[in-house]
Amino acid sequence: MSRFIVLAILYVVLAIYGFQAFKTLFKSPLLHWTYIVLFLGTLIFLTVKVITYDPSEGFKGTAAVAGTIFAGFFLLALVLGFFLLLEDIVRLIGYGYNKIVGVSDSNVGYFPSRRKFISGIALGLAALPFGALLYGMYR
């Protein structure tokens, strides 16, 4: 059970981090809430299936569906997190450069904002394995 708790915490952290890319691309609060509900709903669905799991039944039926859906969302969050981490490293280097050299426009600030293009690429690349996993589960 402790491994599941660690996995759930990692899942929530990656989902929150991936939400930053989602928030950069989509400005609608309805879509923001949809993202939150889907990620938390997946975690709750898996938690219920883990708590009520009976080893004598094997890993089939709704337990398998819950595990696969969770794996899809976890993979989505993992790929998003990877690309956002790379972007944050570049932003941190830009921050250091702006702090040392100085910024000509005082309204801009030292820390560069998140790029919409990079967030879009990250979300698009993260959607590929997510969609393939869900398609494989459906077939």
Rosetta silent file (secondary structure, phi, psi, omega in degrees, C-alpha in Angstrom):
SEQUENCE: MSRFIVLAILYVVLAIYGFQAFKTLFKSPLLHWTYIVLFLGTLIFLTVKVITYDPSEGFKGTAAVAGTIFAGFFLLALVLGFFLLLEDIVRLIGYGYNKIVGVSDSNVGYFPSRRKFISGIALGLAALPFGALLYGMYR
SCORE:     score description
SCORE:     0.000 S_00000001
   1 L     0.000  -31.885 -179.409    0.000    0.000    0.000 S_00000001
   2 H   -67.610  -32.235  176.620    2.899    2.362    0.678 S_00000001
   3 H   -65.841  -37.174  178.353    4.082    1.956   -2.926 S_00000001
   4 H   -65.815  -38.407  179.409    0.653    2.989   -4.141 S_00000001
   5 H   -64.659  -42.774  177.531    0.740    6.089   -1.938 S_00000001
   6 H   -62.992  -42.403  178.371    4.140    7.087   -3.357 S_00000001
   7 H   -64.029  -39.877  179.189    2.841    6.492   -6.894 S_00000001
   8 H   -66.255  -39.988  178.024   -0.277    8.559   -6.165 S_00000001
   9 H   -65.441  -43.561  177.490    1.801   11.456   -4.795 S_00000001
  10 H   -61.885  -40.255  178.319    4.077   11.346   -7.854 S_00000001
  11 H   -61.275  -45.578 -179.300    0.995   11.261  -10.079 S_00000001
  12 H   -65.903  -41.997  179.196   -0.525   14.326   -8.403 S_00000001
  13 H   -62.741  -45.167  178.934    2.764   16.260   -8.570 S_00000001
  14 H   -66.501  -35.410  178.278    3.183   15.451  -12.283 S_00000001
  15 H   -66.385  -40.159  177.885   -0.464   16.331  -12.963 S_00000001
  16 H   -66.910  -40.810  179.319   -0.047   19.718  -11.279 S_00000001
  17 H   -66.922  -40.707  177.472    3.178   20.339  -13.189 S_00000001
  18 H   -68.503  -25.556  178.291    1.545   19.306  -16.475 S_00000001
  19 H   -62.948  -26.610  178.858   -1.370   21.596  -15.712 S_00000001
  20 H   -62.576  -40.516  176.718    0.996   24.529  -16.244 S_00000001
  21 H   -68.775  -41.283  179.565    1.315   23.627  -19.947 S_00000001
  22 H   -62.854  -40.919 -179.575   -2.414   23.055  -20.216 S_00000001
  23 H   -68.639  -31.890  177.751   -3.116   26.416  -18.581 S_00000001
  24 H   -67.106  -37.842 -176.439   -0.706   28.162  -20.964 S_00000001
  25 H   -83.251  -42.205 -173.981   -2.519   26.801  -24.018 S_00000001
  26 L  -113.273  122.889 -176.696   -6.145   26.885  -22.921 S_00000001
  27 L   -94.164   -6.963 -176.772   -7.546   29.944  -21.162 S_00000001
  28 L   -76.036  126.409  176.730  -11.046   28.567  -20.557 S_00000001
  29 H   -62.736  -28.603  177.988  -11.811   27.796  -16.886 S_00000001
  30 H   -63.609  -42.121  177.480  -14.142   25.019  -18.052 S_00000001
  31 H   -68.901  -34.485  176.646  -11.222   23.215  -19.710 S_00000001
  32 H   -61.906  -46.272  179.902   -9.084   23.780  -16.618 S_00000001
  33 H   -67.258  -34.288  176.708  -11.713   22.120  -14.450 S_00000001
  34 H   -62.193  -44.298  177.238  -12.104   19.303  -16.989 S_00000001
  35 H   -58.425  -47.885 -177.748   -8.367   18.591  -16.750 S_00000001
  36 H   -63.881  -45.555 -178.439   -8.511   18.561  -12.950 S_00000001
  37 H   -64.559  -41.835  179.935  -11.620   16.363  -12.800 S_00000001
  38 H   -64.070  -45.985 -178.971  -10.213   13.841  -15.301 S_00000001
  39 H   -66.716  -44.304  179.312   -6.866   13.499  -13.526 S_00000001
  40 H   -71.616  -35.874  176.937   -8.393   13.277  -10.056 S_00000001
  41 H   -62.200  -39.096  176.825  -11.210   11.020  -11.253 S_00000001
  42 H   -63.843  -43.352  179.195   -8.665    8.603  -12.667 S_00000001
  43 H   -65.375  -41.036  179.017   -6.767    8.556   -9.386 S_00000001
  44 H   -66.902  -41.453  178.534   -9.950    8.018   -7.370 S_00000001
  45 H   -59.910  -45.881  178.893  -11.092    5.245   -9.735 S_00000001
  46 H   -67.070  -39.045  179.575   -7.777    3.420   -9.355 S_00000001
  47 H   -61.230  -43.467  178.351   -7.752    3.959   -5.578 S_00000001
  48 H   -62.809  -42.026 -179.141  -11.189    2.375   -5.244 S_00000001
  49 H   -69.517  -33.526  177.914  -10.116   -0.582   -7.376 S_00000001
  50 H   -70.680  -41.149 -179.273   -6.886   -1.061   -5.397 S_00000001
  51 H   -67.289  -39.336 -177.464   -8.726   -0.959   -2.070 S_00000001
  52 L   -94.400   13.156 -176.865  -11.433   -3.398   -3.215 S_00000001
  53 L   -70.190  133.586  176.329   -9.044   -5.674   -5.148 S_00000001
  54 L  -115.289  112.602 -177.004   -9.443   -9.407   -4.536 S_00000001
  55 H   -59.279  -24.230 -179.262   -6.354  -11.392   -5.614 S_00000001
  56 H   -69.569  -23.086  179.736   -8.421  -14.523   -6.224 S_00000001
  57 H   -80.897  -19.715 -176.892  -10.223  -12.809   -9.115 S_00000001
  58 L    83.525  179.346 -178.485   -7.018  -11.936  -10.932 S_00000001
  59 L   -97.610   82.166  179.878   -6.230   -8.746  -12.779 S_00000001
  60 L  -147.489  172.772  178.117   -9.179   -8.496  -15.146 S_00000001
  61 L    71.525 -137.642 -174.715  -12.363   -6.564  -15.660 S_00000001
  62 H   -70.347  -24.960  176.564  -12.675   -3.114  -14.161 S_00000001
  63 H   -65.336  -40.707  177.894   -9.391   -3.453  -12.234 S_00000001
  64 H   -67.792  -38.975  177.824   -7.544   -3.839  -15.525 S_00000001
  65 H   -64.352  -44.294  179.179   -9.444   -0.928  -17.037 S_00000001
  66 H   -61.847  -42.920  178.831   -8.637    1.270  -14.024 S_00000001
  67 H   -64.218  -39.820 -179.614   -4.956    0.336  -14.217 S_00000001
  68 H   -70.333  -42.488  177.991   -4.765    1.040  -17.941 S_00000001
  69 H   -63.801  -42.320  177.087   -6.545    4.380  -17.721 S_00000001
  70 H   -61.911  -42.650  178.988   -4.283    5.371  -14.832 S_00000001
  71 H   -62.154  -38.268  177.878   -1.217    4.289  -16.829 S_00000001
  72 H   -64.157  -47.130  179.005   -2.391    6.410  -19.761 S_00000001
  73 H   -68.452  -35.268  177.737   -2.863    9.524  -17.648 S_00000001
  74 H   -65.616  -41.909  177.652    0.379    8.848  -15.776 S_00000001
  75 H   -64.770  -39.719  175.737    2.258    8.544  -19.080 S_00000001
  76 H   -58.872  -47.712 -179.439    0.636   11.775  -20.284 S_00000001
  77 H   -67.302  -35.156 -179.556    1.749   13.582  -17.136 S_00000001
  78 H   -67.062  -45.212  179.085    5.235   12.040  -17.329 S_00000001
  79 H   -67.406  -42.408  176.377    5.871   13.158  -20.917 S_00000001
  80 H   -59.703  -44.687  179.827    4.434   16.608  -20.193 S_00000001
  81 H   -62.032  -38.460  178.933    6.620   16.866  -17.110 S_00000001
  82 H   -61.763  -49.270 -178.427    9.733   15.909  -19.061 S_00000001
  83 H   -69.447  -35.810  178.031    9.262   18.605  -21.690 S_00000001
  84 H   -68.860  -33.993  176.320    8.240   21.228  -19.157 S_00000001
  85 H   -64.816  -41.594  176.073   11.318   20.434  -17.081 S_00000001
  86 H   -61.528  -42.464  178.639   13.506   21.003  -20.146 S_00000001
  87 H   -65.449  -38.649  179.448   11.739   24.301  -20.785 S_00000001
  88 H   -66.620  -32.676  175.345   12.136   25.335  -17.156 S_00000001
  89 H   -64.656  -44.013  177.656   15.872   24.664  -17.348 S_00000001
  90 H   -64.530  -39.828  178.072   16.087   26.953  -20.387 S_00000001
  91 H   -64.972  -37.032  178.832   13.955   29.545  -18.585 S_00000001
  92 H   -66.642  -38.798  175.697   16.233   29.328  -15.559 S_00000001
  93 H   -64.779  -41.992  176.683   19.282   29.935  -17.769 S_00000001
  94 H   -62.755  -37.386  176.610   17.452   32.908  -19.316 S_00000001
  95 H   -62.594  -45.304  179.015   16.681   34.202  -15.834 S_00000001
  96 H   -61.908  -41.649  178.951   20.347   33.983  -14.877 S_00000001
  97 H   -64.205  -46.536 -179.925   21.373   35.791  -18.039 S_00000001
  98 H   -64.735  -34.139 -179.421   18.768   38.542  -17.531 S_00000001
  99 H   -70.822  -39.293 -178.539   19.767   38.925  -13.888 S_00000001
 100 H   -75.787  -49.480 -175.567   23.487   39.259  -14.702 S_00000001
 101 H   -78.305  -37.614 -176.523   23.226   41.389  -17.842 S_00000001
 102 L   100.984  152.896 -178.243   20.119   43.290  -16.876 S_00000001
 103 L  -106.938  134.941 -178.481   16.862   43.833  -18.703 S_00000001
 104 L   -71.766  -35.082  179.644   16.347   46.920  -20.841 S_00000001
 105 L  -101.655  117.953 -176.449   12.587   47.044  -20.183 S_00000001
 106 L   -73.371  -17.958  179.636   11.761   47.152  -16.471 S_00000001
 107 L   -75.532  -21.632 -175.053    8.141   46.066  -17.098 S_00000001
 108 L   -75.155  -43.144 -176.729    9.210   42.666  -18.465 S_00000001
 109 L    92.182  173.460 -176.740   10.970   41.317  -15.380 S_00000001
 110 L   -86.389  -35.346 -173.187   13.861   38.925  -15.122 S_00000001
 111 L   -88.325  120.609  179.994   12.092   35.577  -15.382 S_00000001
 112 L   -67.335  147.993 -179.899   10.920   34.661  -18.925 S_00000001
 113 L   -78.906  164.863  179.401    7.330   33.492  -19.267 S_00000001
 114 L   -69.708  135.972 -177.670    6.360   29.997  -20.337 S_00000001
 115 L   -81.732  132.776 -179.388    6.348   29.645  -24.121 S_00000001
 116 H   -68.470  -35.835 -179.447    3.033   28.752  -25.714 S_00000001
 117 H   -64.201  -46.459 -179.155    4.765   26.922  -28.578 S_00000001
 118 H   -65.253  -39.700  177.862    6.764   24.641  -26.278 S_00000001
 119 H   -63.635  -39.115  177.905    3.664   23.911  -24.191 S_00000001
 120 H   -66.258  -42.749  177.563    1.757   23.014  -27.358 S_00000001
 121 H   -63.667  -43.434 -179.745    4.517   20.714  -28.591 S_00000001
 122 H   -62.655  -43.553 -179.955    4.748   19.056  -25.166 S_00000001
 123 H   -67.245  -38.404  177.912    0.993   18.512  -25.004 S_00000001
 124 H   -66.098  -43.722  178.960    0.934   17.164  -28.566 S_00000001
 125 H   -70.054  -31.709  177.618    3.803   14.751  -27.969 S_00000001
 126 H   -72.779  -27.683 -179.355    2.296   13.629  -24.673 S_00000001
 127 H   -73.023  -23.753 -178.919   -1.038   12.954  -26.383 S_00000001
 128 H   -63.150  -56.629  178.869    0.520   10.429  -28.785 S_00000001
 129 H   -67.985  -29.922  178.053    1.327    7.658  -26.279 S_00000001
 130 H   -62.817  -49.166  179.443   -1.807    8.530  -24.278 S_00000001
 131 H   -65.592  -39.339  179.249   -4.033    8.064  -27.302 S_00000001
 132 H   -65.062  -38.218  178.893   -2.195    4.924  -28.408 S_00000001
 133 H   -67.740  -42.573  178.168   -2.619    3.362  -24.971 S_00000001
 134 H   -67.975  -36.688  176.769   -6.317    4.139  -24.859 S_00000001
 135 H   -65.763  -41.032  177.122   -6.770    2.862  -28.405 S_00000001
 136 H   -63.885  -35.014  178.355   -4.942   -0.344  -27.512 S_00000001
 137 H   -70.380  -37.060 -178.961   -7.190   -0.799  -24.510 S_00000001
 138 H   -70.102  -40.074 -178.948  -10.284   -0.267  -26.637 S_00000001
 139 L   -76.641    0.000    0.000   -9.147   -2.737  -29.328 S_00000001
